[in-house]
Amino acid sequence: MPTAQITDLAAWKAAHARPIADACRWSEAVETLWLANLRIGFAWQRMFLRALGAR
């Protein structure tokens, strides 16, 4: 069996783990932004209601 057909398992795992890790980082970043904007939306709503005198 020629050695060119032998797969370096560590290199293969590293090459295939990178896209998965990138996708997880992007997903976490989008989730963080979404939650921050959601909190800001509710904070503005509370500030508006308090400005009108609602408690």
N, C-alpha and C positions, 0 to 999 in steps of 0.2 A: 504494500500500500504506500503510495507516495505521500511524503510529508506535507505537500501543499494542500491536501484535502483534510488534514487534521485541523480542527477548529480550536483556536485559543479561547477557551471558555471565559476567562476573566475579561478579555477584550470584547467578546461578544456581549457579555452582561453589562459592561460599562457603556457600550454603544447603544444598547436598548434601554438602559435605565435612564439615560439623559432625557429623552423626550417625555418620559413619564414624570420625571421630577420637574421638568419645565411646565408641564400641564398642571401639576399640583400647585406650583408657585403662582401661575396665572390665575388659577381658580381661587386661591386664597386672596390674591390681590383684588380681584373683582368682588369677592364676598366682603372684604374689608371696606372697600369704597361704597358698596351698596348699603352696608349697615351704617356707615358714617352718615351718608346722605339721608337715610331713613330717620336716624336720630335727629339730624338737623331739621328735617321736615316736621317732626313732632315738637321740637323745641320752639320753632317759629309759631306753630299752632298754639302752644301754651302761652307764649309771650303775647300773641294777638288777643287771646281770650282774657288774659290778665289786664291788658291795656283797656279792654272794654269794661272791666269791672267784674267779670265773672270769677268766681272763686271755686 
